[in-house]
Amino acid sequence: MMESSFEIIARWLEQHDPDAKPHFNEPASEGQIVAVESRLGQELPPSVRSLYLLANGQPYNGVGLEGAFTLMSLDEVVETFGFLNGEFPDGINTNASDDFFIDADPGMQANWWSRRWIPIMQNGGGDYLCADLDPAEGGTFGQIVAYYHDENFRSLVSSGIDALMEGLAQRDSLRQMLGRRGYDRRCLRPTVNARGYMLEGFKNEVSRS
């Protein structure tokens, strides 16, 4: 499923945005992935490994796949993971007392940050979509969760990167990709729910309360 979804997305981008090639970096090798897992101290979910065997991230200023979020290279994954663990070693933002309370979607741990979240997509503004290796009750191992650097809510985006890519491969999602290069605060828009702001383009198949 991952390979099919990826090929649909890559082919569509090549056809409709030919001047911006390449849209994806060369695939990572099995050895590179194993080395990264060693540096992270944990194994990546199978679907995340499958994606990186197809593309080791996207070039700088690439088309945003999910809202403004682009796929990070493995080196960026390791660097960002280390940075966030260094900033929040206990998973708490001690620099802001208001951030001790975290509003998290069902199935997620209510943490500011977690060493079991592996950042794999970024919007260039300090926000990341992460593979969650420690879901709460009702969650799914490898589900994709959103970490916001300046918000105290955490959102469940997809049941996994394979499901997210499958959703992006649908025609309506593909039409929305072009023009999403780099970080754009316009991708944050107000909503009518109590959560305040949700990232534009999220197609969360998980029902919200």
C-alpha positions as CSV (number, residue, x, y, z in Angstrom):
1,M,0.0,0.0,0.0
2,M,2.8,2.4,0.9
3,E,4.6,1.9,-2.4
4,S,1.4,2.4,-4.4
5,S,0.4,5.6,-2.6
6,F,3.9,7.0,-2.9
7,E,4.1,6.3,-6.6
8,I,0.7,8.0,-7.2
9,I,1.9,11.1,-5.3
10,A,5.3,11.2,-7.0
11,R,3.9,10.7,-10.4
12,W,1.2,13.4,-9.9
13,L,3.7,15.9,-8.7
14,E,6.0,15.2,-11.7
15,Q,3.1,15.8,-14.1
16,H,1.7,18.9,-12.5
17,D,4.8,20.6,-11.1
18,P,7.6,19.6,-13.5
19,D,9.8,22.6,-12.9
20,A,10.3,21.8,-9.2
21,K,11.9,18.3,-9.6
22,P,13.1,16.4,-7.7
23,H,10.2,16.3,-5.3
24,F,11.8,13.6,-3.2
25,N,15.3,12.7,-2.2
26,E,16.8,9.4,-3.2
27,P,15.7,6.3,-1.1
28,A,17.5,5.5,2.1
29,S,19.2,2.1,2.3
30,E,18.4,-0.6,4.8
31,G,21.8,0.1,6.4
32,Q,21.0,3.8,6.8
33,I,17.7,3.0,8.5
34,V,19.3,0.6,10.9
35,A,22.0,3.1,11.8
36,V,19.3,5.8,12.5
37,E,17.4,3.4,14.7
38,S,20.6,2.8,16.7
39,R,21.0,6.5,17.1
40,L,17.4,6.9,18.2
41,G,17.6,4.0,20.5
42,Q,14.3,2.5,19.1
43,E,13.0,0.8,16.0
44,L,10.9,2.7,13.5
45,P,7.4,1.4,12.7
46,P,7.4,-0.8,9.6
47,S,5.4,1.7,7.6
48,V,7.8,4.5,8.4
49,R,10.7,2.2,7.3
50,S,8.9,1.4,4.1
51,L,8.5,5.1,3.3
52,Y,12.2,5.9,3.8
53,L,13.1,3.0,1.6
54,L,11.2,4.9,-1.1
55,A,12.5,8.4,-0.3
56,N,14.9,9.8,2.3
57,G,12.9,13.0,2.8
58,Q,12.2,15.9,0.5
59,P,14.5,18.7,-0.8
60,Y,14.5,22.1,0.9
61,N,11.4,24.1,0.0
62,G,9.6,21.0,-1.3
63,V,5.8,20.8,-1.8
64,G,4.0,20.3,1.5
65,L,2.4,16.9,1.6
66,E,0.2,17.3,4.6
67,G,-0.7,21.0,5.0
68,A,2.7,22.7,5.0
69,F,4.5,19.6,6.3
70,T,7.3,18.0,4.2
71,L,9.0,14.7,4.8
72,M,12.2,15.0,6.8
73,S,15.5,13.3,5.8
74,L,16.8,10.7,8.3
75,D,19.6,13.0,9.3
76,E,17.0,15.7,10.1
77,V,15.0,13.2,12.1
78,V,17.9,12.3,14.3
79,E,19.0,16.0,14.7
80,T,15.4,17.1,15.6
81,F,14.9,14.2,17.9
82,G,18.1,15.0,19.8
83,F,17.2,18.7,20.0
84,L,13.7,18.2,21.4
85,N,15.0,15.6,23.9
86,G,17.6,18.1,25.0
87,E,15.1,20.9,25.4
88,F,12.5,18.8,27.2
89,P,14.3,15.9,28.8
90,D,11.4,15.1,31.1
91,G,8.8,15.8,28.4
92,I,7.8,19.0,30.2
93,N,8.1,22.6,29.0
94,T,9.6,24.1,32.2
95,N,9.9,27.5,30.5
96,A,6.2,28.1,30.4
97,S,4.0,27.4,33.4
98,D,0.9,27.6,31.3
99,D,2.1,24.6,29.3
100,F,1.9,22.0,32.1
101,F,-1.6,21.2,31.1
102,I,-1.7,19.5,27.7
103,D,-5.0,18.9,25.8
104,A,-4.4,15.7,23.9
105,D,-6.7,13.8,21.6
106,P,-7.9,10.4,22.7
107,G,-5.4,7.6,22.2
108,M,-2.4,10.0,22.9
109,Q,-0.3,10.5,25.9
110,A,-0.9,14.1,27.3
111,N,2.8,15.2,27.1
112,W,4.4,18.4,25.9
113,W,7.0,16.2,24.3
114,S,7.8,12.4,24.4
115,R,11.0,10.5,23.7
116,R,8.7,8.0,22.0
117,W,7.6,10.5,19.4
118,I,9.8,10.3,16.3
119,P,9.5,13.5,14.2
120,I,9.2,12.6,10.5
121,M,7.6,15.6,8.9
122,Q,8.1,19.4,9.5
123,N,6.6,22.7,8.5
124,G,9.8,24.7,8.9
125,G,8.3,26.6,11.9
126,G,9.2,24.3,14.7
127,D,6.1,22.0,14.4
128,Y,6.4,18.3,13.6
129,L,4.3,15.3,12.7
130,C,5.7,12.3,14.7
131,A,5.3,8.6,14.7
132,D,4.0,7.7,18.1
133,L,5.7,4.7,19.6
134,D,3.9,4.9,23.0
135,P,0.2,5.5,22.4
136,A,-2.3,5.8,25.2
137,E,-5.2,3.3,25.6
138,G,-7.2,3.2,22.4
139,G,-4.3,4.5,20.3
140,T,-2.3,2.7,17.7
141,F,1.4,2.0,17.6
142,G,3.0,4.2,14.9
143,Q,0.0,6.6,14.8
144,I,0.9,10.1,13.5
145,V,0.6,12.8,16.1
146,A,1.2,16.6,15.8
147,Y,3.7,18.4,18.1
148,Y,3.2,22.2,18.1
149,H,6.1,24.3,19.6
150,D,3.8,27.0,20.8
151,E,0.5,25.4,21.5
152,N,-0.7,23.3,24.5
153,F,-2.8,20.8,22.5
154,R,-1.6,17.6,20.8
155,S,-3.5,16.2,17.8
156,L,-3.9,12.8,16.4
157,V,-3.5,13.1,12.7
158,S,-3.7,9.6,11.3
159,S,-3.6,6.0,12.4
160,G,-0.2,5.6,10.7
161,I,2.0,7.0,8.0
162,D,0.6,4.4,5.5
163,A,-2.9,5.6,6.1
164,L,-1.8,9.2,5.8
165,M,-0.1,8.6,2.5
166,E,-3.0,6.6,1.2
167,G,-5.3,9.6,2.0
168,L,-2.9,12.0,0.3
169,A,-2.9,9.9,-2.8
170,Q,-6.6,10.6,-3.3
171,R,-7.3,13.1,-6.1
172,D,-8.8,15.9,-3.9
173,S,-5.7,15.8,-1.6
174,L,-3.3,16.0,-4.5
175,R,-4.9,19.1,-5.9
176,Q,-4.2,20.8,-2.6
177,M,-0.5,20.1,-2.5
178,L,0.9,22.6,-5.0
179,G,1.9,25.9,-3.5
180,R,2.6,24.5,-0.1
181,R,6.3,25.1,0.0
182,G,8.1,25.9,3.3
183,Y,6.4,27.3,6.4
184,D,3.3,29.4,6.1
185,R,1.3,30.5,9.1
186,R,-1.8,30.7,6.9
187,C,-1.9,26.9,7.3
188,L,-3.1,27.5,10.8
189,R,-6.7,28.5,10.8
190,P,-9.3,28.9,13.5
191,T,-12.0,26.2,13.9
192,V,-15.3,26.0,15.7
193,N,-14.2,23.3,18.2
194,A,-12.7,23.9,21.7
195,R,-9.3,22.9,20.5
196,G,-8.8,26.4,19.0
197,Y,-6.6,25.8,16.0
198,M,-6.1,22.8,13.7
199,L,-3.6,22.6,10.9
200,E,-5.2,23.1,7.5
201,G,-5.2,20.0,5.3
202,F,-5.4,17.5,8.2
203,K,-7.8,14.7,7.2
204,N,-8.0,12.9,10.5
205,E,-9.9,9.7,10.1
206,V,-10.2,9.4,13.9
207,S,-13.4,10.7,15.2
208,R,-13.0,13.7,17.6
209,S,-15.1,14.3,20.7
